[in-house]
Amino acid sequence: MPRVTLKTIAEAVGVSRTTVSNAFSRPDQLNPELRRRILEVAEELDYAGPDPAARTLRRGKAGVIGVLLTEELSYAFTDPYAVAFLRGLAEIAEAASTSLLLMAWPDEASAERVVREAIVDGFVAFCMDEGHPALEALHQRRLPFVIAGEPYVKGVPFVGIDDRAAAKTLCTHLLRLGHRRLAVLQATHPRINMDTAHMSSAIADRLAGYRDAVLDAGLSWDDVAVRPTTHSREGGRSGAAQLLDLYPRPTAIIATTDLIALGALQAVAERGLTVPGNVSIAGFDDIPEAGEAGLTTIRQPKSEKGRTVGRLLLEETIGNAPRILMPYELITRSSTSPPPGA
């Protein structure tokens, strides 16, 4: 059977192709009886409706923003930081009658194809690795896009925080409490073999901030135990268990994310130790669970990040590729105190 098109229906009804198109996309332009007749013929011919891609090309607007994720798609629904960011982005999108398309891929080799084929008006690159092939594909699409969180690419709109300065603030807090035996749990990409110790640019900046604080205190960074682990509670639990076996044991463990820090809290409890009596724990991000656990951390405006990204894309305020650094705040809670014997 030949494919049924708008022209096929127009010839069957005896009207123009434009009239048939209006029956689907601009019903207010037609007499109700004529529209009813057109839809009846379309149903008789088993017409599936106008091609969405072709309609988008005609309108020049899809009404959709593509959100690129380098983690599994489920990450958008399970990671508290991602959930808060997407909530803020969705608020702006809803106000502009725009939808969000969450985009992920099984491997980096598929990224270019996914970006190239997406029917969207613009993109958000959410916490991507530096040099990821999707970034080059975004440049080639020549659609507006904003990088959220990482990495900073000169000439591309960016919304994030100064991770290095924030991390230095957090580590300095522990040093001022008197801690000298520090350890760090470093988040790695969950799809990467742990032996490669692969990290994102934001995590690298956080490590650099911790190092800055240690060196400013006149200590050696080589004396700080750094353990790579996956960005998850289980990753934090297993990583912290290794650190707690060191002798002498660290008096403070700094995690590069709150999820990892929450797992570290669990590992301490499993050893029959106390926080902060035996060891202090600190995280980064201030997800909701951090407050419930009494976790000292760095608070960053997760939802406001999403809203700012949305405004840049949808309110056409990108201008000359701004780099927007948002405020952060050290939140001190019960998980940190002076070291034992201080």
Rosetta blueprint (number, residue, H / E / L):
1 M L
2 P L
3 R L
4 V L
5 T L
6 L H
7 K H
8 T H
9 I H
10 A H
11 E H
12 A H
13 V H
14 G L
15 V L
16 S L
17 R H
18 T H
19 T H
20 V H
21 S H
22 N H
23 A H
24 F H
25 S H
26 R L
27 P H
28 D H
29 Q H
30 L L
31 N L
32 P H
33 E H
34 L H
35 R H
36 R H
37 R H
38 I H
39 L H
40 E H
41 V H
42 A H
43 E H
44 E H
45 L L
46 D L
47 Y L
48 A L
49 G L
50 P L
51 D L
52 P H
53 A H
54 A H
55 R H
56 T H
57 L H
58 R H
59 R H
60 G L
61 K L
62 A L
63 G L
64 V E
65 I E
66 G E
67 V E
68 L E
69 L E
70 T L
71 E L
72 E L
73 L L
74 S L
75 Y H
76 A H
77 F H
78 T H
79 D L
80 P H
81 Y H
82 A H
83 V H
84 A H
85 F H
86 L H
87 R H
88 G H
89 L H
90 A H
91 E H
92 I H
93 A H
94 E H
95 A H
96 A L
97 S L
98 T L
99 S E
100 L E
101 L E
102 L E
103 M E
104 A L
105 W L
106 P L
107 D L
108 E H
109 A H
110 S H
111 A H
112 E H
113 R H
114 V H
115 V H
116 R H
117 E H
118 A L
119 I L
120 V L
121 D L
122 G E
123 F E
124 V E
125 A E
126 F E
127 C L
128 M L
129 D L
130 E L
131 G L
132 H L
133 P H
134 A H
135 L H
136 E H
137 A H
138 L H
139 H H
140 Q H
141 R H
142 R L
143 L L
144 P L
145 F E
146 V E
147 I E
148 A E
149 G L
150 E L
151 P L
152 Y L
153 V L
154 K L
155 G L
156 V L
157 P L
158 F E
159 V E
160 G E
161 I L
162 D L
163 D H
164 R H
165 A H
166 A H
167 A H
168 K H
169 T H
170 L H
171 C H
172 T H
173 H H
174 L H
175 L H
176 R H
177 L H
178 G L
179 H L
180 R L
181 R L
182 L E
183 A E
184 V E
185 L E
186 Q E
187 A E
188 T E
189 H L
190 P L
191 R L
192 I L
193 N L
194 M H
195 D H
196 T H
197 A L
198 H L
199 M L
200 S L
201 S H
202 A H
203 I H
204 A H
205 D H
206 R H
207 L H
208 A H
209 G H
210 Y H
211 R H
212 D H
213 A H
214 V H
215 L H
216 D H
217 A L
218 G L
219 L L
220 S L
221 W H
222 D H
223 D H
224 V L
225 A E
226 V E
227 R E
228 P E
229 T E
230 T E
231 H L
232 S L
233 R H
234 E H
235 G H
236 G H
237 R H
238 S H
239 G H
240 A H
241 A H
242 Q H
243 L H
244 L H
245 D L
246 L L
247 Y L
248 P L
249 R L
250 P L
251 T L
252 A E
253 I E
254 I E
255 A E
256 T L
257 T L
258 D H
259 L H
260 I H
261 A H
262 L H
263 G H
264 A H
265 L H
266 Q H
267 A H
268 V H
269 A H
270 E H
271 R L
272 G L
273 L L
274 T L
275 V L
276 P L
277 G L
278 N L
279 V L
280 S E
281 I E
282 A E
283 G L
284 F L
285 D E
286 D L
287 I L
288 P H
289 E H
290 A H
291 G H
292 E H
293 A L
294 G L
295 L L
296 T E
297 T E
298 I E
299 R E
300 Q L
301 P L
302 K H
303 S H
304 E H
305 K H
306 G H
307 R H
308 T H
309 V H
310 G H
311 R H
312 L H
313 L H
314 L H
315 E L
316 E L
317 T L
318 I L
319 G L
320 N L
321 A L
322 P L
323 R E
324 I E
325 L E
326 M L
327 P L
328 Y L
329 E E
330 L E
331 I E
332 T L
333 R L
334 S L
335 S L
336 T L
337 S L
338 P L
339 P L
340 P L
341 G L
342 A L
